[in-house]
Structures are given as structure tokens and as C-alpha cells.
Amino acid sequence: MWWCVLFVAWSSLSAALSLDRGFVKRAVDAARPSVCVVTPSGVRNTTFRGSGVVVRCGERVGVLTAAHVAMPGWRLEVMFDGVAAAATVVGREPESDLAFLEVEGLGAREPLQFRDADLGEFAIALGYPGVAKEALAATLGVVSTATPDLLLADAAVAPGMSGGPLVDADGAVLGITTRLAMPLGGSSVPAAACLRFLEGLPREAASTTSGAATTYKVVLFNDPFNTRSRVEQVLGDAGLRPADASRAMREAHQTGQGLVREFANEARDAADDLCLRLRAADLLVEVIALTTDEEETTTARVR
């Protein structure tokens, strides 16, 4: 009997020693060019760091990240290989904690493919935790839960890796890291949920000149850093009547966002200009486009 136990132990040891550990490097090499730093900037130069990955959404190619990284009203910048570019939110879904970004000058970055994870397979978490400036982190783990709505793996993750991909041995995206609450590893939005989110976005980005958007709304978001009197003063200086400034502030406080001003389709530049002026005065604002076909609102590109 003892020789059977010895044989099994030796077989297990041989299998472990023969494991091709180079697959981690190959996966990282395949995915690295498509993983980026996402830096949001808010009121009074408040900033933090997240990660993102290049994916395809219909005919568009952009960056998928976590919604809590692409916060409403915050300016967004992505960085590939030390080169920064402005980004804007095309769609945001707080429920799934996903956001899709349009990036200026994305170039020929290859979008990664999605694949459903298998329970027990290896998974590699990629992202930029900020431990070393612009250094990509890659950690290996095992998928412990794989459902259409939840993906758990014990690959170590740290702040700054939110929005980054969890990939397989070939560099395909198994999910997007969103929460770091586990003692080891984190929670990810699985590939199936990511695809549902992307498929639900409008076909045309609001920033295009396709004419799909009929109106542009400058929206104010609730901000704990500014006092009500200061916000109303800034809005008044921008041309709002006192009653309209007070209403926008009240809506932002009560519902999270308030309408500052609405512009017709041909006045898109005026909406962008007002948004930039209010941001320069440290208000959390965003331009949102209302499409004509599906009556859905999506964030538009801020110049």
C-alpha cells in the first residue's frame, strides 16, 4: 500500500514541476499593450488612479474600466506607455460598476477578446497599482467562483488595479476587476456581464457628428467640496438666473445631478464651452447627449 501512496505523491510532484510557468509571461505580453492607466481629476485637483483595457464595442474601439473610476463630472485621462490622452465617458452603469471610454488618439491599440471563465482555471490580474510609477502589475490566481454575474479569483489586487482586466493564459478578458474587498484577490465583473453592458450602449457615440443627438445637457453633480453659495455664485457668473442656479444646486443635492442648461444639436460647441468654464471654476459638470432614436442619455465628449 505504501508504494501506491508514494507513486501518487511522486506523480503529483512531477505534474507540479512540469507545469509550464511561462504561460503567465506569455499572457502578460499578449495583454500588456491594451492595458492602461486611468486617471480621474476632480475638484481642487483631487485625483486617484485606476486601470482600464482596450475592447471593442460594435464599430468603436475604446477603454473599458470600472464606473467608480470614471466618476461623474471628473476629467479623465488614460495613459499608454507613458503617453497621456484625454478620455470621455460614452456609457456608465453604476449597477454593474462598468464604464466605457472614448479616447482621443487611441490609434491601433488591439482590443482584447472576451471569454467566459472556467471554475478552477488560472487567471491573471493586470493593472497599475501605483507602487512604481507607470509599472504594470501582474498577479496569478485561481478562479474560485464563476457565474454569469460574479467572478471571484484569488489573484492579489491592490488599489489602482480597479478597472483592469482579469485575463486567461492567452490574454483574453475573463472579467474586469471592480472590488478589492476579499482578504486575497478581488471581485470582477464577468465577461458575459461586460458584453451585456457594451451591447446596451448606443450604436453611435454621442461625440460623433452623425446627428443622432438632438440636445446636449450640461449637468451638475453633487459635490461635498463646494458650498451651496459658491456653486450658485459660479453658476450665476456663467449666466444662470438665481432661480435656475438654485434649482440646479437643489437637484444635484437631492438626486445626485441637476440640469444647468440645455442646448440644441447645432449648439454643441456652446455646451462644451460652458462645461469647460464651469470645470475651470471647480464644479463637477458633464455634457450629456440625448439621442433621438432610443431616447437614451449618454455622456458626450468634452472638448
C-alpha positions as CSV (number, residue, x, y, z in Angstrom):
1,M,0.0,0.0,0.0
2,W,2.8,2.4,0.8
3,W,4.2,2.2,-2.7
4,C,0.8,3.3,-4.1
5,V,0.9,6.3,-1.8
6,L,4.5,7.0,-2.9
7,F,3.6,6.7,-6.5
8,V,0.7,9.1,-6.2
9,A,2.8,11.6,-4.4
10,W,5.6,11.4,-6.9
11,S,3.1,11.8,-9.8
12,S,1.6,14.9,-8.2
13,L,5.1,16.3,-7.6
14,S,6.1,15.6,-11.2
15,A,3.0,17.3,-12.5
16,A,3.7,20.4,-10.4
17,L,7.3,20.5,-11.5
18,S,6.3,20.1,-15.2
19,L,3.8,23.0,-15.0
20,D,4.6,25.5,-17.8
21,R,5.1,28.6,-15.7
22,G,5.9,30.6,-18.8
23,F,2.2,30.9,-19.6
24,V,2.0,33.9,-17.2
25,K,4.6,35.9,-19.1
26,R,3.0,35.0,-22.4
27,A,-0.4,36.1,-21.2
28,V,1.1,39.4,-19.9
29,D,3.0,40.0,-23.1
30,A,-0.3,39.4,-25.1
31,A,-2.4,41.8,-23.0
32,R,0.1,44.5,-21.9
33,P,-0.3,46.8,-24.9
34,S,-4.0,47.0,-24.3
35,V,-3.9,47.8,-20.6
36,C,-3.7,51.4,-19.5
37,V,-3.7,53.8,-16.5
38,V,-6.9,55.7,-16.0
39,T,-6.6,58.9,-14.0
40,P,-9.7,60.9,-12.9
41,S,-9.3,64.5,-11.8
42,G,-12.0,66.2,-9.7
43,V,-12.5,69.4,-7.7
44,R,-9.4,71.1,-6.4
45,N,-7.1,68.8,-8.3
46,T,-8.3,65.8,-6.4
47,T,-7.1,62.7,-8.2
48,F,-6.5,59.0,-7.9
49,R,-5.6,56.1,-10.1
50,G,-7.4,53.2,-11.8
51,S,-6.8,50.9,-14.8
52,G,-8.6,50.0,-18.0
53,V,-8.4,47.8,-21.0
54,V,-9.0,48.3,-24.8
55,V,-12.1,46.5,-26.0
56,R,-14.4,46.6,-29.0
57,C,-18.0,48.0,-28.7
58,G,-19.7,47.5,-32.0
59,E,-17.8,49.5,-34.5
60,R,-16.0,51.5,-31.8
61,V,-12.8,50.7,-30.0
62,G,-12.4,52.3,-26.6
63,V,-11.4,51.6,-23.0
64,L,-13.5,49.5,-20.5
65,T,-13.0,50.4,-16.9
66,A,-14.8,50.5,-13.6
67,A,-17.6,53.0,-13.2
68,H,-16.3,54.2,-9.8
69,V,-13.0,55.1,-11.6
70,A,-14.9,57.1,-14.3
71,M,-16.8,59.2,-11.7
72,P,-19.5,61.6,-12.9
73,G,-18.1,65.1,-13.7
74,W,-14.5,64.2,-13.3
75,R,-12.0,64.8,-16.0
76,L,-10.5,61.6,-17.4
77,E,-7.1,60.8,-18.8
78,V,-5.7,57.5,-19.9
79,M,-2.0,56.6,-20.4
80,F,-0.4,54.0,-22.6
81,D,3.4,53.6,-22.4
82,G,3.8,56.9,-20.6
83,V,1.8,58.8,-23.3
84,A,-1.4,60.5,-21.9
85,A,-4.6,61.2,-23.8
86,A,-7.9,62.7,-22.9
87,A,-10.9,60.4,-22.5
88,T,-14.7,60.8,-22.0
89,V,-17.4,58.5,-20.9
90,V,-19.6,57.1,-23.6
91,G,-21.6,55.0,-21.2
92,R,-21.6,54.4,-17.4
93,E,-23.5,51.7,-15.4
94,P,-23.2,52.1,-11.6
95,E,-25.1,48.9,-11.0
96,S,-22.5,46.7,-12.7
97,D,-19.7,49.2,-12.0
98,L,-18.7,49.4,-15.6
99,A,-17.8,52.4,-17.9
100,F,-16.8,52.6,-21.5
101,L,-14.5,55.5,-22.5
102,E,-13.8,57.1,-25.8
103,V,-10.1,58.0,-26.1
104,E,-8.5,60.7,-28.3
105,G,-5.8,59.2,-30.5
106,L,-6.2,55.6,-29.4
107,G,-4.5,54.6,-32.6
108,A,-4.0,50.9,-33.5
109,R,-4.3,49.5,-29.9
110,E,-5.5,46.0,-30.3
111,P,-8.9,45.3,-28.5
112,L,-8.8,42.2,-26.3
113,Q,-11.4,39.5,-26.7
114,F,-13.7,38.2,-24.0
115,R,-14.1,34.6,-22.8
116,D,-16.2,33.1,-20.0
117,A,-14.1,31.8,-17.1
118,D,-14.0,28.2,-16.0
119,L,-14.0,27.3,-12.3
120,G,-10.6,26.3,-11.2
121,E,-8.6,27.7,-14.1
122,F,-5.7,30.1,-13.6
123,A,-6.4,33.8,-14.0
124,I,-4.0,36.8,-14.1
125,A,-5.0,40.2,-12.7
126,L,-3.4,43.1,-14.6
127,G,-3.4,46.8,-13.6
128,Y,-1.5,49.8,-12.4
129,P,-1.5,50.0,-8.5
130,G,1.0,52.9,-8.5
131,V,3.6,51.0,-6.4
132,A,6.1,52.1,-9.0
133,K,5.3,54.9,-11.5
134,E,3.6,53.5,-14.5
135,A,4.6,50.0,-13.7
136,L,2.2,47.3,-14.7
137,A,1.4,44.7,-12.0
138,A,0.5,41.1,-12.9
139,T,-0.6,38.6,-10.3
140,L,-1.6,34.9,-10.7
141,G,-4.6,33.2,-9.0
142,V,-7.3,30.6,-9.4
143,V,-10.9,31.2,-10.3
144,S,-13.0,30.2,-7.3
145,T,-16.4,31.4,-8.4
146,A,-17.6,31.7,-12.0
147,T,-21.2,32.7,-12.7
148,P,-22.7,35.0,-15.4
149,D,-23.0,37.7,-12.7
150,L,-20.0,37.1,-10.4
151,L,-16.4,36.2,-10.9
152,L,-14.0,35.6,-8.0
153,A,-10.3,34.8,-8.1
154,D,-7.5,34.8,-5.5
155,A,-5.1,36.8,-7.7
156,A,-3.8,39.6,-5.5
157,V,-5.1,43.0,-6.3
158,A,-4.4,46.5,-4.9
159,P,-5.9,50.0,-5.1
160,G,-5.2,51.3,-8.6
161,M,-6.0,48.0,-10.3
162,S,-9.8,48.6,-10.3
163,G,-11.0,48.6,-13.9
164,G,-8.1,46.4,-15.1
165,P,-8.7,43.1,-16.7
166,L,-8.6,39.5,-15.3
167,V,-7.2,37.5,-18.2
168,D,-6.6,33.9,-19.1
169,A,-3.4,32.2,-20.3
170,D,-4.0,33.6,-23.9
171,G,-4.6,37.2,-22.8
172,A,-8.4,37.0,-23.2
173,V,-10.5,39.0,-20.8
174,L,-12.3,36.9,-18.2
175,G,-13.6,39.9,-16.3
176,I,-13.0,43.5,-15.1
177,T,-11.7,44.0,-11.5
178,T,-14.1,46.2,-9.5
179,R,-13.8,45.4,-5.8
180,L,-10.9,44.6,-3.6
181,A,-12.8,43.5,-0.6
182,M,-11.6,40.0,-0.3
183,P,-8.7,39.1,2.0
184,L,-7.0,37.7,-1.0
185,G,-7.8,38.7,-4.5
186,G,-10.9,40.6,-5.6
187,S,-14.3,40.5,-7.3
188,S,-14.6,41.0,-11.0
189,V,-17.5,41.7,-13.4
190,P,-17.5,38.5,-15.6
191,A,-17.1,38.6,-19.4
192,A,-20.8,37.9,-20.0
193,A,-21.9,40.9,-17.9
194,C,-19.3,43.1,-19.7
195,L,-20.6,42.1,-23.1
196,R,-24.2,42.8,-22.0
197,F,-23.1,46.3,-20.9
198,L,-21.3,47.0,-24.1
199,E,-24.1,45.7,-26.3
200,G,-26.5,48.0,-24.4
201,L,-24.6,51.2,-25.3
202,P,-25.9,53.4,-28.1
203,R,-24.6,52.4,-31.6
204,E,-23.3,55.9,-32.2
205,A,-21.1,57.7,-29.7
206,A,-22.6,60.9,-28.6
207,S,-19.4,62.7,-29.6
208,T,-19.8,61.9,-33.3
209,T,-21.3,64.2,-35.9
210,S,-23.8,61.6,-37.0
211,G,-26.8,63.7,-35.9
212,A,-28.1,61.1,-33.5
213,A,-28.1,63.5,-30.6
214,T,-30.8,66.2,-30.6
215,T,-30.0,68.0,-27.4
216,Y,-26.9,68.4,-25.2
217,K,-27.4,69.0,-21.4
218,V,-24.8,70.4,-19.1
219,V,-25.3,68.6,-15.8
220,L,-24.1,69.5,-12.4
221,F,-23.2,66.7,-10.0
222,N,-23.3,66.7,-6.2
223,D,-20.0,67.8,-4.7
224,P,-19.1,67.8,-1.0
225,F,-16.1,70.1,-1.5
226,N,-18.1,73.2,-2.6
227,T,-20.6,75.2,-0.6
228,R,-24.0,75.9,-2.0
229,S,-23.4,79.7,-2.0
230,R,-20.2,79.3,-4.0
231,V,-21.8,76.9,-6.6
232,E,-24.7,79.3,-7.1
233,Q,-22.3,82.2,-7.5
234,V,-20.3,80.3,-10.1
235,L,-23.5,79.4,-12.0
236,G,-24.7,83.0,-11.8
237,D,-21.4,84.2,-13.2
238,A,-21.9,81.8,-16.1
239,G,-25.2,83.5,-16.9
240,L,-27.8,81.5,-15.0
241,R,-30.6,83.3,-13.3
242,P,-30.6,83.0,-9.5
243,A,-33.7,80.7,-9.6
244,D,-32.1,78.4,-12.2
245,A,-28.8,78.3,-10.3
246,S,-30.7,77.4,-7.1
247,R,-32.7,74.7,-8.9
248,A,-29.7,73.1,-10.4
249,M,-27.9,73.0,-7.0
250,R,-31.0,71.6,-5.3
251,E,-31.5,68.9,-7.9
252,A,-27.8,67.9,-7.6
253,H,-28.1,67.7,-3.8
254,Q,-31.3,65.7,-3.9
255,T,-30.9,63.4,-6.9
256,G,-27.1,63.5,-7.5
257,Q,-27.3,65.6,-10.6
258,G,-29.0,68.8,-11.7
259,L,-29.6,70.4,-15.1
260,V,-27.6,73.6,-15.7
261,R,-28.6,74.3,-19.2
262,E,-29.8,72.6,-22.3
263,F,-28.5,73.2,-25.8
264,A,-29.8,72.3,-29.3
265,N,-27.9,70.0,-31.5
266,E,-26.3,72.8,-33.5
267,A,-25.1,74.5,-30.3
268,R,-22.8,71.6,-29.2
269,D,-19.8,73.8,-29.1
270,A,-21.6,76.2,-26.7
271,A,-22.4,73.2,-24.4
272,D,-18.7,72.2,-24.4
273,D,-17.6,75.7,-23.7
274,L,-19.9,76.1,-20.7
275,C,-18.8,72.8,-19.3
276,L,-15.1,73.7,-19.6
277,R,-15.7,77.1,-17.9
278,L,-17.6,75.5,-15.0
279,R,-14.9,72.9,-14.6
280,A,-12.3,75.6,-14.5
281,A,-14.2,77.0,-11.6
282,D,-14.0,73.7,-9.8
283,L,-17.5,72.4,-10.4
284,L,-18.3,68.8,-11.2
285,V,-20.1,69.0,-14.5
286,E,-20.5,66.9,-17.6
287,V,-22.1,67.2,-21.1
288,I,-24.8,64.6,-21.7
289,A,-26.4,63.9,-25.1
290,L,-30.0,62.8,-25.6
291,T,-30.4,60.7,-28.6
292,T,-33.4,60.8,-30.9
293,D,-33.9,57.2,-31.8
294,E,-33.9,55.4,-28.4
295,E,-34.3,58.4,-26.1
296,E,-31.3,57.3,-24.1
297,T,-28.8,59.6,-22.5
298,T,-25.1,59.1,-22.8
299,T,-22.2,61.2,-21.9
300,A,-20.8,63.3,-24.8
301,R,-17.2,64.1,-25.5
302,V,-15.9,67.3,-23.7
303,R,-13.6,69.3,-25.9
